Amino acid sequence: MGTALIQGASRGIGLQFCSTLAARGVTVIACCRNPSSAHHLKDLQSQHPGLVDIVQLDVTKETDIIEASQHVKTTHKKLDLLLNASGILSPTGKGETSLRDLTFQRFQETFAVNTFGPVMMAKHFNQILMAGGGMIGGKVTDPKQQHTSVFVNMSARVGSISDNRAGGWYSYRMSKAALNMATKNLSIELGRGKKKVVCIALHPGTVDTELSRPYHRNVPPGNLFSRQQCVDYLMAIIDRATFADTGKYFGWDGAEIPF
Ligand SMILES: NC(=O)c1ccc[n+]([C@@H]2O[C@H](COP(=O)([O-])OP(=O)(O)OC[C@H]3O[C@@H](n4cnc5c(N)ncnc54)[C@H](OP(=O)(O)O)[C@@H]3O)[C@@H](O)[C@H]2O)c1
């Protein structure tokens, strides 16, 4: 049934991906900063014996990423899907409303979790992804090509430069715009060889998680997705992803978002 790695799996959208994939019979490598306090992941492990491997990984630490990649290479051998779900609005939990809120520290911490870490995951996991067979999504349209694995970066619509009408949230918007650029770069580098990886950026909609909680009261009724709803939408995109989609940025409804 395939093997998937979810980075940022302790809660929110990442945790829901782990749950949905394990329920399908997929082997899930659930990466989180603090496995000892990851109670929801431990519950999932008990519900799906043998399917959920909890691995320690702080995405801002290259040593953690290297150790996790060595573990996955030795134990699981290949990956069909890698999804980066880690993300923060900013270290304070709120986006900046004006220039006076900006600090180097806010930029550095937000970029480390939202942008640099996810790209460093590609550095250390691309060979393991190339060994995968695209058991989850990643079908190819050219029958001469082998099936491909999928690399997903969880972006946000506010990272679209052309869609920016409200301003604010400097560090979050900039970190996601840079993540989109990284996704495009990865699609080129990991699309050159015989073994290819489909690389896409996804916007999950506004989802009921801790990240969005400070802004829930501004969301019109019906527009706040449950985690299950969001992951159902995003899995449909991943399931039908082909190499024709690589380098693209999709909303939860499957429509392409302009960069
Ligand atoms: N919710 C929304 O409405 C929404 C909208 C657009 C985009 N997104 C994006 O969707 C993704 C998931 O967000 P969410 O709503 O599920 O947020 P969330 O519930 O706040 O979860 C954030 C996740 O990121 C992890 N994380 C934070 N710093 C980390 C680090 N240094 N290393 C590893 N993991 C780290 C957290 O782990 P800990 O438990 O260890 O803190 C947690 O698992 C993010 O990339 C976010 O930008 C969300």
The ligand as an SDF file (V2000), in Angstrom:
LIG
                    3D

 48 52  0  0  0  0  0  0  0  0999 V2000
   -4.5540   25.9970    9.2750 N   0  0  0  0  0  0  0  0  0  0  0  0
   -4.6810   26.7750    8.2010 C   0  0  0  0  0  0  0  0  0  0  0  0
   -5.7240   27.4450    8.0250 O   0  0  0  0  0  0  0  0  0  0  0  0
   -3.6020   26.8290    7.1600 C   0  0  0  0  0  0  0  0  0  0  0  0
   -3.8080   27.6400    6.0290 C   0  0  0  0  0  0  0  0  0  0  0  0
   -2.8350   27.7070    5.0540 C   0  0  0  0  0  0  0  0  0  0  0  0
   -1.6620   26.9650    5.1930 C   0  0  0  0  0  0  0  0  0  0  0  0
   -1.4760   26.1900    6.3040 N   0  0  0  0  0  0  0  0  0  0  0  0
   -0.1940   25.4540    6.4100 C   0  0  0  0  0  0  0  0  0  0  0  0
   -0.4690   24.0880    6.7060 O   0  0  0  0  0  0  0  0  0  0  0  0
    0.6270   23.5440    7.4570 C   0  0  0  0  0  0  0  0  0  0  0  0
    0.0730   22.8520    8.6960 C   0  0  0  0  0  0  0  0  0  0  0  0
   -0.4790   23.8670    9.5370 O   0  0  0  0  0  0  0  0  0  0  0  0
   -1.5410   23.5390   10.6890 P   0  0  0  0  0  0  0  0  0  0  0  0
   -2.6880   24.4310   10.4750 O   0  0  0  0  0  0  0  0  0  0  0  0
   -1.7310   22.0820   10.7920 O   0  0  0  0  0  0  0  0  0  0  0  0
   -0.7250   24.1020   11.9600 O   0  0  0  0  0  0  0  0  0  0  0  0
   -0.5830   23.5700   13.4570 P   0  0  0  0  0  0  0  0  0  0  0  0
   -1.7890   22.8160   13.8840 O   0  0  0  0  0  0  0  0  0  0  0  0
   -0.1500   24.7510   14.2440 O   0  0  0  0  0  0  0  0  0  0  0  0
    0.6270   22.5150   13.3200 O   0  0  0  0  0  0  0  0  0  0  0  0
    1.9070   22.9680   12.9980 C   0  0  0  0  0  0  0  0  0  0  0  0
    2.8340   21.7790   12.9800 C   0  0  0  0  0  0  0  0  0  0  0  0
    4.1550   22.2530   12.6840 O   0  0  0  0  0  0  0  0  0  0  0  0
    5.0500   21.6420   13.5960 C   0  0  0  0  0  0  0  0  0  0  0  0
    6.2930   22.3620   13.7940 N   0  0  0  0  0  0  0  0  0  0  0  0
    6.4600   23.6390   14.2180 C   0  0  0  0  0  0  0  0  0  0  0  0
    7.7810   23.9000   14.3270 N   0  0  0  0  0  0  0  0  0  0  0  0
    8.4440   22.7680   13.9700 C   0  0  0  0  0  0  0  0  0  0  0  0
    9.8150   22.3920   13.8840 C   0  0  0  0  0  0  0  0  0  0  0  0
   10.7980   23.2450   14.1930 N   0  0  0  0  0  0  0  0  0  0  0  0
   10.1130   21.1300   13.4660 N   0  0  0  0  0  0  0  0  0  0  0  0
    9.1430   20.2570   13.1480 C   0  0  0  0  0  0  0  0  0  0  0  0
    7.8400   20.5430   13.2290 N   0  0  0  0  0  0  0  0  0  0  0  0
    7.4960   21.7880   13.6310 C   0  0  0  0  0  0  0  0  0  0  0  0
    4.2510   21.5690   14.8950 C   0  0  0  0  0  0  0  0  0  0  0  0
    4.8910   20.6780   15.7930 O   0  0  0  0  0  0  0  0  0  0  0  0
    4.8950   20.9050   17.4170 P   0  0  0  0  0  0  0  0  0  0  0  0
    3.6680   20.2090   17.9330 O   0  0  0  0  0  0  0  0  0  0  0  0
    6.1830   20.2750   17.8450 O   0  0  0  0  0  0  0  0  0  0  0  0
    4.8640   22.3920   17.6520 O   0  0  0  0  0  0  0  0  0  0  0  0
    2.9200   21.0570   14.3450 C   0  0  0  0  0  0  0  0  0  0  0  0
    2.9530   19.6660   14.1160 O   0  0  0  0  0  0  0  0  0  0  0  0
    1.5730   24.7030    7.7500 C   0  0  0  0  0  0  0  0  0  0  0  0
    2.6400   24.6920    6.8400 O   0  0  0  0  0  0  0  0  0  0  0  0
    0.7020   25.9270    7.5300 C   0  0  0  0  0  0  0  0  0  0  0  0
    1.4690   27.0660    7.1510 O   0  0  0  0  0  0  0  0  0  0  0  0
   -2.4090   26.1080    7.2890 C   0  0  0  0  0  0  0  0  0  0  0  0
  1  2  1  0
  2  3  2  0
  2  4  1  0
  4  5  1  0
  4 48  2  0
  5  6  2  0
  6  7  1  0
  7  8  2  0
  8  9  1  0
  8 48  1  0
  9 10  1  0
  9 46  1  0
 10 11  1  0
 11 12  1  0
 11 44  1  0
 12 13  1  0
 13 14  1  0
 14 15  2  0
 14 16  1  0
 14 17  1  0
 17 18  1  0
 18 19  2  0
 18 20  1  0
 18 21  1  0
 21 22  1  0
 22 23  1  0
 23 24  1  0
 23 42  1  0
 24 25  1  0
 25 26  1  0
 25 36  1  0
 26 27  1  0
 26 35  1  0
 27 28  2  0
 28 29  1  0
 29 30  1  0
 29 35  2  0
 30 31  1  0
 30 32  2  0
 32 33  1  0
 33 34  2  0
 34 35  1  0
 36 37  1  0
 36 42  1  0
 37 38  1  0
 38 39  2  0
 38 40  1  0
 38 41  1  0
 42 43  1  0
 44 45  1  0
 44 46  1  0
 46 47  1  0
M  CHG  2   8   1  16  -1
M  END
$$$$
